[in-house]
Amino acid sequence: MSDGKHIIAATWPPRPEKFPDLMTSIEAAMYLRLDEIGQSQKQALRNLKFWRDRGELRATRYVRNVWFLRSQLDKFLENKTEI
């Protein structure tokens, strides 16, 4: 399946042992553990876009793709932390 920009698989890819500093949207969703809370890849990509559109999550547009820096994902999580 495709949403026009991403090829969306029926199942999530294997979780990497170590996430890279620059991640694809799918890797970013997995880093945020959206795969572990039962979201489909399509739902996870929608959430990433929603947070980007609201200015809550910063991304990098490079070579016609959207990438996420691990440091920005960590800041996003830090801002979401209530305690």
N, C-alpha and C positions, 0 to 999 in steps of 0.2 A: 504494500500500500504506500501511497505517496501523498503528502499534503502540498505538493507543488515545489517545495524546496528540500524536503527531507524524505528519505525513504524510510517508512515506518514499518518495522518488523512486527510480527505478531507477538514475539517474546523479546525480552530485554537481552542484550549481549552479556557475556560473562563480565562480572565485576572485576576491574583491574586490581592487582595487588597494591599498586601505587598510582595515584592519579597524577597526570602531567600538570605542569604549571599553566598551560594553555589548553583549554578543553573545548570539544565540540558541544553542541546543545545536549546531545544524549549523555555524554560523559558528565556534563554539569548537572543534569537531572539526577544521574546516579550518585554524584558527589553529595547532592542535597538529600539523597535517599528517597527520592520520590518513587523509585521502583520498589522500595521495601514497604511502602505504605499502601500499595495496591493500585497506584495510578498506572494507566496505560501510557505508552510512549506519546501518544497523541495528546492526552491530558497533560502530561508533564511539559511538553513543548508549549502548549497553550499557557500553562502557568508561568513558565519562563518569560514568554512574550508579555503576559499581563504585568509581571513585576518590572520588566524593562520599560514598558509603556508608562507605568506609574512613576518611574524614576527610582524605584527601590533597588534595582539590580542593574549594575553597569555591565555592558558588554563591549566587545571590540569587533568592529566590522573590518574584515581583512580578506582580500582575495575572494570577494563575492560571498563570503560566509560570515556568520556570526559566531564569535568565539568568546569564551569566558575565561578570565584570569582567575586562578585559584584564590589569589589575594582578594579579588572582588567578591567571590562567593563567600569567603570567610567573613568579610565585612558585612555582607548581607545577613549572614547567620548571626553575627554579633548584634546587629541592629534589631533582629527579631527576638533576641534573648530577653526574657522578661525579668529574670532574677539576677 
